[in-house]
Amino acid sequence: MNPNGTSSAYTVLVADDNRDTVESLSALLRIAGHHVIEAHCGAQALEQGQRWQPRVSVLDIGMPGINGYEVARLIRREPWGRESILIAHTGWCRPEDGQRAAAAGFDYHVIKPIDPDALLALFPPAGTVQKQCSIQSPPCYINAL
């Protein structure tokens, strides 16, 4: 069993134009036993997603070129992406940002910075889809969409 309570590792796509964010989230997820694919823009996220078909994607919204909303929409159109967990990991925290995330197909709208345990709590146990964060104390600002 992984440290986050899942019985299997997932392939996880982490996409953000901030390289420090990608590196720190990737390190956290690898320590938790997951296989991590990195991307630094929306186009690269789509390319890596198509190649690796991740079970979970953690996507920044404000990436240059193809933004996270569009990446989520395009992932949801793929057969492999229909059941994926999509997490918007963003500094954009207005109510309309959460609504746009839901409309784009995200499961969660997470405000940066996220507590590592709160992020890992969003990962489903094998074979299920979890829709609520089990950690509700700040700085865990999560909207299950």
SERO-4910 file (N, C-alpha, C, O; in steps of 0.05 Angstrom, whole numbers):
BEGIN
 pado doro    nc1    nc2    nc3   cac1   cac2   cac3    cc1    cc2    cc3    oc1    oc2    oc3
  Met    A     17    -24      0      0      0      0     18     25      0     39     25     13
  Asn    A      9     46    -15     24     71    -16     19     87      9     -1     83     23
  Pro    A     37    107     15     33    124     38      7    139     38     -3    147     59
  Asn    A     -5    144     14    -30    159     13    -55    142     16    -77    151     13
  Gly    A    -51    116     22    -73     98     27    -84     84      3   -103     68      5
  Thr    A    -73     89    -21    -83     74    -44    -69     48    -46    -46     45    -36
  Ser    A    -81     28    -58    -69      2    -61    -54     -1    -87    -41    -22    -91
  Ser    A    -54     19   -104    -38     18   -128    -29     46   -136    -41     66   -129
  Ala    A     -7     46   -150      4     72   -159    -11     81   -184    -21     64   -199
  Tyr    A    -12    106   -188    -25    118   -211     -4    131   -229     17    140   -219
  Thr    A    -10    134   -254      5    151   -271     -7    179   -268    -32    182   -272
  Val    A      9    199   -262     -1    226   -256     13    246   -274     38    246   -276
  Leu    A     -3    262   -287      8    284   -303      8    309   -286    -13    317   -275
  Val    A     31    323   -284     33    349   -270     41    369   -291     62    367   -303
  Ala    A     24    389   -295     29    410   -316     27    437   -303      6    445   -292
  Asp    A     48    453   -306     49    480   -295     72    494   -309     93    482   -314
  Asp    A     68    520   -316     90    535   -328    111    543   -308    133    552   -316
  Asn    A    106    540   -282    125    546   -262    141    520   -256    129    501   -245
  Arg    A    166    519   -263    182    495   -261    185    486   -232    186    462   -226
  Asp    A    187    505   -213    190    497   -185    165    483   -175    167    463   -160
  Thr    A    141    492   -184    116    478   -177    116    450   -188    109    431   -173
  Val    A    124    446   -213    124    420   -225    144    402   -210    137    379   -203
  Glu    A    167    412   -204    187    396   -190    178    388   -162    182    364   -154
  Ser    A    167    406   -147    158    399   -119    135    381   -119    134    362   -103
  Leu    A    115    385   -136     92    367   -137    101    339   -147     91    319   -137
  Ser    A    118    339   -167    128    313   -177    143    297   -156    139    273   -153
  Ala    A    160    311   -140    175    298   -119    155    286    -98    159    263    -90
  Leu    A    135    302    -90    115    292    -71    101    267    -81     98    247    -67
  Leu    A     93    268   -106     78    246   -117     95    221   -121     86    198   -118
  Arg    A    120    225   -128    138    202   -131    143    189   -103    144    164   -101
  Ile    A    147    205    -83    151    195    -56    126    178    -48    128    158    -34
  Ala    A    102    187    -57     78    173    -50     74    148    -67     54    133    -64
  Gly    A     93    143    -85     92    118   -101     80    120   -128     76     99   -141
  His    A     75    144   -138     63    147   -164     83    151   -186    106    161   -181
  His    A     76    144   -211     92    149   -234     84    177   -245     60    181   -251
  Val    A    103    195   -247     96    223   -253    107    231   -281    129    225   -288
  Ile    A     89    243   -296     96    255   -322     94    285   -319     75    295   -308
  Glu    A    114    299   -329    115    328   -326    111    343   -352    118    333   -374
  Ala    A     98    366   -350     94    384   -373     95    412   -363     89    419   -340
  His    A    104    430   -381    108    458   -374     91    478   -390     95    502   -388
  Cys    A     73    467   -406     54    484   -421     31    466   -429     32    441   -427
  Gly    A      9    478   -438    -15    463   -445    -10    443   -468    -20    421   -467
  Ala    A      4    452   -488      9    434   -511     25    409   -503     19    387   -511
  Gln    A     45    413   -486     60    391   -476     43    373   -458     47    348   -459
  Ala    A     25    385   -442      8    369   -425    -10    351   -443    -14    327   -436
  Leu    A    -21    361   -464    -37    345   -482    -21    323   -495    -30    300   -497
  Glu    A      3    329   -504     20    309   -517     27    287   -497     25    263   -504
  Gln    A     35    294   -473     42    274   -452     17    258   -444     18    234   -439
  Gly    A     -6    272   -442    -30    258   -434    -38    237   -455    -45    215   -447
  Gln    A    -36    244   -480    -43    225   -501    -23    201   -500    -32    178   -504
  Arg    A      2    207   -495     22    185   -495     19    167   -470     20    142   -473
  Trp    A     15    178   -447     15    163   -422    -12    156   -410    -14    138   -393
  Gln    A    -33    170   -419    -60    166   -409    -62    165   -379    -69    144   -368
  Pro    A    -55    187   -366    -54    187   -336    -82    183   -323   -102    191   -334
  Arg    A    -81    170   -300   -106    167   -284   -113    192   -270   -137    198   -266
  Val    A    -93    209   -263    -97    234   -249    -80    255   -263    -57    250   -271
  Ser    A    -92    279   -267    -77    302   -279    -81    326   -260   -103    332   -252
  Val    A    -58    338   -253    -58    362   -237    -49    385   -256    -25    386   -264
  Leu    A    -68    402   -263    -63    422   -284    -65    450   -273    -85    457   -260
  Asp    A    -45    467   -279    -47    495   -275    -67    507   -295    -69    497   -317
  Ile    A    -81    527   -287   -100    540   -305    -86    560   -323    -91    561   -347
  Gly    A    -69    577   -312    -57    599   -326    -32    593   -342    -13    609   -341
  Met    A    -32    571   -356     -8    565   -372    -10    580   -398    -32    586   -408
  Pro    A     13    588   -409     13    602   -435      4    583   -458      7    559   -456
  Gly    A     -5    595   -479    -15    580   -502    -42    567   -495    -61    581   -491
  Ile    A    -42    541   -493    -67    527   -486    -69    526   -456    -53    514   -442
  Asn    A    -90    539   -446    -93    541   -416   -104    515   -405   -112    497   -420
  Gly    A   -104    513   -378   -113    489   -365   -142    482   -370   -149    458   -370
  Tyr    A   -159    502   -373   -187    497   -379   -190    481   -405   -204    461   -407
  Glu    A   -175    491   -426   -177    478   -452   -164    450   -451   -174    431   -463
  Val    A   -142    447   -436   -129    421   -433   -150    401   -421   -152    379   -431
  Ala    A   -164    410   -400   -184    393   -387   -206    385   -407   -213    362   -408
  Arg    A   -216    404   -422   -237    398   -442   -228    377   -462   -242    358   -468
  Leu    A   -203    380   -471   -193    362   -491   -187    334   -479   -191    314   -492
  Ile    A   -178    333   -455   -173    308   -442   -200    293   -438   -201    269   -443
  Arg    A   -221    307   -430   -247    295   -426   -259    283   -452   -276    265   -451
  Arg    A   -250    292   -475   -260    282   -500   -247    255   -508   -257    240   -525
  Glu    A   -224    249   -495   -210    224   -501   -222    201   -485   -230    205   -462
  Pro    A   -224    177   -497   -235    154   -482   -220    150   -455   -233    144   -435
  Trp    A   -194    152   -455   -179    148   -430   -183    171   -410   -179    167   -386
  Gly    A   -192    194   -419   -195    217   -402   -222    220   -389   -226    237   -371
  Arg    A   -241    204   -398   -269    207   -387   -271    200   -357   -287    212   -343
  Glu    A   -255    181   -348   -256    172   -320   -231    182   -304   -229    176   -281
  Ser    A   -214    198   -317   -191    209   -303   -200    229   -282   -221    241   -284
  Ile    A   -183    232   -261   -187    252   -241   -172    277   -251   -148    276   -255
  Leu    A   -186    299   -254   -173    324   -263   -174    344   -240   -196    350   -229
  Ile    A   -151    354   -233   -148    373   -210   -137    399   -221   -115    400   -232
  Ala    A   -153    420   -219   -143    447   -226   -127    457   -202   -138    461   -180
  His    A   -101    462   -206    -83    471   -185    -75    500   -192    -58    504   -210
  Thr    A    -88    520   -180    -85    547   -190    -85    568   -168    -94    563   -145
  Gly    A    -76    591   -175    -78    614   -157   -104    629   -161   -109    648   -146
  Trp    A   -119    622   -180   -144    636   -186   -166    625   -168   -174    601   -170
  Cys    A   -177    641   -150   -194    631   -129   -221    645   -128   -235    642   -108
  Arg    A   -229    660   -148   -256    672   -148   -277    650   -153   -271    630   -165
  Pro    A   -301    654   -143   -322    634   -148   -326    627   -177   -330    604   -184
  Glu    A   -324    647   -195   -327    641   -223   -304    624   -234   -308    610   -254
  Asp    A   -281    624   -222   -259    607   -230   -266    578   -225   -261    560   -241
  Gly    A   -278    572   -202   -287    545   -196   -309    536   -214   -310    513   -222
  Gln    A   -327    554   -222   -348    548   -241   -337    541   -268   -346    523   -281
  Arg    A   -317    557   -277   -304    552   -303   -290    525   -302   -290    510   -322
  Ala    A   -277    519   -279   -263    493   -277   -283    470   -279   -278    450   -293
  Ala    A   -306    472   -266   -326    451   -268   -336    448   -296   -340    426   -306
  Ala    A   -341    471   -309   -351    470   -337   -331    458   -356   -338    445   -376
  Ala    A   -305    461   -350   -284    449   -367   -280    420   -362   -267    406   -378
  Gly    A   -291    409   -340   -289    381   -335   -271    373   -311   -266    349   -307
  Phe    A   -262    393   -296   -246    386   -272   -263    374   -250   -287    380   -248
  Asp    A   -251    356   -235   -264    345   -212   -260    362   -187   -278    363   -170
  Tyr    A   -237    375   -186   -230    392   -163   -218    418   -172   -204    419   -192
  His    A   -222    439   -156   -210    465   -160   -194    471   -135   -206    476   -114
  Val    A   -168    469   -136   -150    471   -113   -134    497   -115   -122    503   -136
  Ile    A   -134    512    -93   -120    538    -93    -91    533    -83    -87    520    -62
  Lys    A    -72    545    -97    -44    543    -89    -40    561    -65    -53    582    -62
  Pro    A    -21    554    -48     -7    529    -46    -25    508    -32    -40    515    -14
  Ile    A    -22    483    -40    -38    462    -27    -21    446     -8      3    442    -12
  Asp    A    -33    438     13    -21    421     33    -17    394     19    -35    383      7
  Pro    A      7    382     21     12    356      8     -7    334     15    -16    319     -2
  Asp    A    -15    332     41    -34    312     49    -61    316     37    -75    298     30
  Ala    A    -68    342     34    -94    348     22    -94    340     -8   -115    330    -18
  Leu    A    -73    345    -22    -71    336    -50    -73    306    -52    -89    296    -68
  Leu    A    -58    292    -36    -59    263    -37    -86    251    -29    -93    230    -38
  Ala    A   -101    266    -13   -127    257     -4   -147    257    -28   -168    244    -26
  Leu    A   -141    272    -49   -158    272    -72   -155    248    -90   -172    243   -107
  Phe    A   -134    233    -86   -129    209   -103   -147    187    -93   -149    181    -69
  Pro    A   -161    174   -112   -180    153   -104   -166    128    -95   -144    121   -106
  Pro    A   -178    114    -76   -169     86    -72   -173     71    -97   -191     78   -113
  Ala    A   -159     50   -102   -161     35   -127   -190     27   -132   -203     16   -115
  Gly    A   -199     34   -157   -225     26   -165   -248     44   -157   -271     38   -163
  Thr    A   -242     67   -144   -263     85   -137   -257    113   -146   -234    119   -153
  Val    A   -276    130   -145   -272    159   -151   -281    174   -127   -305    174   -120
  Gln    A   -262    187   -113   -268    203    -89   -275    231    -98   -261    243   -115
  Lys    A   -296    243    -86   -304    270    -94   -302    290    -71   -311    313    -75
  Gln    A   -291    283    -49   -288    302    -27   -260    299    -15   -249    277    -13
  Cys    A   -249    322     -7   -224    323      8   -229    315     36   -247    326     49
  Ser    A   -213    297     47   -217    289     75   -204    308     95   -208    305    119
  Ile    A   -189    327     85   -175    346    102   -187    373     96   -186    383     73
  Gln    A   -200    386    115   -214    411    110   -202    436    123   -212    458    119
  Ser    A   -180    433    138   -168    456    151   -149    471    133   -137    459    115
  Pro    A   -147    498    136   -129    514    120   -101    503    123    -94    493    144
  Pro    A    -84    505    102    -88    519     77   -100    502     56    -94    506     32
  Cys    A   -117    483     62   -130    465     43   -155    478     32   -177    475     44
  Tyr    A   -153    493     10   -176    505     -2   -184    489    -26   -172    492    -48
  Ile    A   -203    472    -23   -210    453    -45   -240    455    -50   -256    454    -31
  Asn    A   -247    457    -74   -275    456    -82   -279    430    -98   -267    427   -120
  Ala    A   -294    411    -88   -301    388   -103   -323    396   -122   -344    406   -113
  Leu    A   -319    393   -147   -337    404   -167   -357    384   -177   -374    390   -194
***
